[in-house]
């Protein structure tokens, strides 16, 4: 044991983002820029409902193709489409006031990731997730969806456990 407290060297990690953006008000991000960005997001949120309905139609079409897929390769293409659309919805949901879509979309992505050759039970589970997203959009279930949202998520969790 040595004399006195051990010597400590404090290392400050670099801040590359700070260097690229610069300090506030000095050519970097300003309060006005942030306010404008928030306004753009708010304007986009008004059209999210329409985008999401289009995405649900697209994912429904992929589910139909999945059911009719003549081969594992064809099924894989449809699964990839389901995953892609669910991933987009998952990312957009929380940004536009629909965190419940994010939650259901995430569960759908995790389900699809585990599948190689889905059978009827797995396809039905995918359809239930898509129906849940459709329901959330149709009823404009923003936030956590309240008690209905909780029941919806609980029901989907049960479906996944049965698989």
C-alpha positions as CSV (number, residue, x, y, z in Angstrom):
1,X,0.0,0.0,0.0
2,X,1.4,3.4,-0.9
3,X,1.3,6.7,0.9
4,X,-1.8,8.8,0.3
5,X,-4.6,8.4,-2.2
6,X,-3.9,6.8,-5.6
7,X,-3.2,9.2,-8.5
8,X,-6.1,9.5,-10.9
9,X,-5.9,10.9,-14.4
10,X,-9.2,12.2,-15.7
11,X,-9.6,11.6,-19.5
12,X,-12.2,13.8,-21.3
13,X,-13.6,12.0,-24.4
14,X,-13.6,13.9,-27.6
15,X,-16.9,15.5,-28.8
16,X,-16.8,15.1,-32.6
17,X,-20.4,16.1,-33.0
18,X,-19.9,19.3,-31.0
19,X,-16.9,20.1,-33.1
20,X,-19.0,19.7,-36.3
21,X,-22.0,21.6,-35.1
22,X,-20.2,24.2,-33.2
23,X,-21.4,26.1,-30.1
24,X,-24.9,27.5,-29.9
25,X,-25.3,30.7,-31.8
26,X,-21.9,30.5,-33.5
27,X,-22.8,29.0,-36.8
28,X,-24.2,25.9,-35.0
29,X,-27.8,24.9,-34.2
30,X,-29.8,27.9,-33.0
31,X,-33.1,28.1,-31.1
32,X,-34.7,29.3,-34.3
33,X,-33.5,26.2,-36.2
34,X,-34.8,23.9,-33.5
35,X,-38.2,25.7,-33.5
36,X,-38.4,25.3,-37.3
37,X,-37.5,21.6,-37.1
38,X,-40.2,21.1,-34.5
39,X,-42.7,22.9,-36.7
40,X,-41.8,20.7,-39.7
41,X,-42.2,17.6,-37.6
42,X,-45.6,18.9,-36.4
43,X,-46.7,19.5,-40.0
44,X,-45.6,16.0,-41.0
45,X,-47.5,14.5,-38.1
46,X,-50.7,15.8,-39.7
47,X,-50.1,13.6,-42.7
48,X,-48.7,10.6,-40.7
49,X,-52.2,9.1,-40.5
50,X,-52.4,8.9,-44.3
51,X,-48.9,7.5,-44.7
52,X,-49.6,4.9,-42.0
53,X,-52.8,3.8,-43.8
54,X,-50.8,3.3,-47.0
55,X,-48.2,1.4,-45.1
56,X,-50.8,-0.9,-43.6
57,X,-52.2,-1.6,-47.1
58,X,-48.7,-2.4,-48.3
59,X,-48.0,-4.8,-45.4
60,X,-51.4,-6.4,-45.9
61,X,-50.5,-7.1,-49.5
62,X,-47.2,-8.6,-48.4
63,X,-49.1,-10.9,-45.9
64,X,-51.4,-12.0,-48.8
65,X,-48.3,-12.8,-50.8
66,X,-46.8,-14.7,-47.9
67,X,-49.9,-16.9,-47.6
68,X,-49.8,-17.7,-51.4
69,X,-46.0,-18.0,-51.6
70,X,-45.1,-21.1,-53.7
71,X,-41.6,-21.5,-52.3
72,X,-39.5,-20.6,-49.3
73,X,-37.6,-18.0,-51.5
74,X,-40.9,-16.3,-52.4
75,X,-42.0,-16.3,-48.7
76,X,-38.6,-14.8,-47.7
77,X,-39.3,-11.9,-50.1
78,X,-42.7,-11.2,-48.6
79,X,-41.3,-11.5,-45.1
80,X,-38.6,-9.0,-46.0
81,X,-41.4,-6.6,-47.2
82,X,-43.4,-7.1,-44.0
83,X,-40.3,-6.4,-41.9
84,X,-39.4,-3.3,-43.9
85,X,-42.8,-1.7,-43.6
86,X,-43.1,-2.7,-39.9
87,X,-39.7,-1.2,-39.3
88,X,-40.7,2.1,-40.9
89,X,-43.9,2.2,-38.9
90,X,-42.0,1.4,-35.8
91,X,-39.6,4.3,-36.4
92,X,-42.3,6.8,-37.3
93,X,-44.9,6.0,-34.7
94,X,-43.2,7.5,-31.7
95,X,-42.1,10.6,-33.7
96,X,-45.6,11.4,-34.6
97,X,-47.5,10.7,-31.4
98,X,-48.2,7.0,-31.9
99,X,-45.8,5.1,-29.5
100,X,-48.3,2.2,-29.5
101,X,-47.5,1.7,-33.2
102,X,-43.8,1.7,-32.4
103,X,-44.4,-1.0,-29.8
104,X,-46.5,-3.2,-32.0
105,X,-44.3,-2.6,-35.0
106,X,-41.3,-3.6,-32.9
107,X,-43.0,-6.8,-31.8
108,X,-43.8,-7.6,-35.4
109,X,-40.2,-7.0,-36.5
110,X,-38.9,-9.3,-33.8
111,X,-41.4,-12.0,-34.9
112,X,-40.5,-11.7,-38.5
113,X,-36.8,-11.9,-37.7
114,X,-37.3,-15.3,-36.1
115,X,-39.0,-16.8,-39.1
116,X,-37.5,-18.7,-42.1
117,X,-40.5,-20.6,-43.4
118,X,-43.7,-19.4,-41.7
119,X,-46.6,-21.7,-41.4
120,X,-50.2,-20.8,-40.9
121,X,-49.9,-20.0,-37.2
122,X,-47.0,-17.6,-37.8
123,X,-48.8,-16.0,-40.7
124,X,-51.9,-15.5,-38.5
125,X,-49.7,-13.9,-35.8
126,X,-48.3,-11.5,-38.4
127,X,-51.8,-10.7,-39.5
128,X,-52.9,-10.0,-36.0
129,X,-50.1,-7.5,-35.6
130,X,-51.0,-5.8,-38.8
131,X,-54.7,-5.7,-37.7
132,X,-53.5,-4.2,-34.4
133,X,-51.7,-1.4,-36.3
134,X,-54.7,-0.9,-38.5
135,X,-56.9,-0.6,-35.4
136,X,-54.5,1.9,-33.8
137,X,-54.6,4.1,-36.9
138,X,-58.3,3.8,-37.5
139,X,-59.1,4.8,-33.9
140,X,-56.2,7.4,-33.8
141,X,-54.9,5.8,-30.6
142,X,-52.2,8.3,-29.8
143,X,-50.0,7.9,-26.8
144,X,-50.1,4.5,-25.1
145,X,-53.7,3.9,-26.2
146,X,-55.0,3.8,-22.6
147,X,-56.7,0.6,-21.4
148,X,-57.5,-0.5,-24.9
149,X,-53.9,-0.1,-25.9
150,X,-52.8,-2.1,-22.9
151,X,-55.2,-4.9,-23.7
152,X,-54.1,-4.9,-27.3
153,X,-50.4,-5.3,-26.4
154,X,-51.2,-7.9,-23.8
155,X,-53.2,-9.9,-26.4
156,X,-50.4,-9.8,-28.9
157,X,-47.9,-10.9,-26.2
158,X,-50.1,-13.9,-25.5
159,X,-50.1,-14.8,-29.2
160,X,-46.4,-14.6,-29.4
161,X,-45.9,-16.8,-26.3
162,X,-48.2,-19.5,-27.9
163,X,-45.9,-19.6,-30.9
